[in-house]
């Protein structure tokens, strides 16, 4: 039995995960990030203790997914933009407390590992994972193992530039894929489009305040046949397809897995995205060549927890 923890800016979610990748018990508490570093570490300790109290045995290991950069060898958090724990060696602190191996990983990398262990990429040799939320998180599975690169920071897939001198990204660069293909990018596209092409339905949904528009409203209007929403969604999918195509051309994975809030509109995205990507792939027209399958995440929000619980497997290798 292992413990997997998904540390977020708002909540800490954790679970007992068996050796098959099945969650047997879960807990969640507020992160309390506004109280500072020690409060966050305390909350991590508390959720772990809750799970231990509900288990007959001590866990074989504890894995924690961090929303930022980590040194996955030393267990130090290098940088977290939304949590006050940069520079803290969380693995060492918790290992001393629980006398159990503790491993850290980037949260999106953990989600990719979770899908490889128990989700849509189970049994596959190579896979690429992205999560479409406020930003774009990514993870890469090569030869069945998680690829983290020289410094543990590999997988920042959202920060490849797709439009030269394009929109400013939160990272400071211009034209990043994240600035166009994240949920934030979808909303920015909607706001830009509505300025010149107003939509009665979208205006009604957001009470006339364009800044209040969200992805659910956009896809609702799209499903209702709203012409402006159709332009917004198809523009978004075109931007999404650029990055997906680039990554498939680079890695040629068996599975390209998409998760995050945007994936809830899979019925709107799947067909046009697949069509656009297949038309641009380097392997197009080569009918004898196996093609990457683009699919929705099978585990949803559980992927990060299951992957974190399996970080010990990666480290042992």
Secondary structure, 3 states (H helix, E strand, C coil): CEEEEEECCCEEEEEEECCCCCEEEEEEEECCHHHCHHHHHHHHHHHHHHHHHCCCCCCCEEEEEECCEEECCCCEEEECCCCCCCCCCHHHHHHHHHCCEEEEEEHHHHHHHHHHHHCCCCCCCCEEEEEECCCEEEEEEECCEECCCCCCCCCCHHHCECCCCCCECCCCCECECHHHHCHHHHHHHHHHHHHHCCCHHHHHHCCCCHHHCCHHHHHHHHHCCCHHHHHHHHHHHHHHHHHHHHHHHHHCCCEEEEECHHHHHHHHHHHHHHHHHHHHCCCCCCCCCCCCEEEECCCCCHHHHHHHHCHHHHHHC
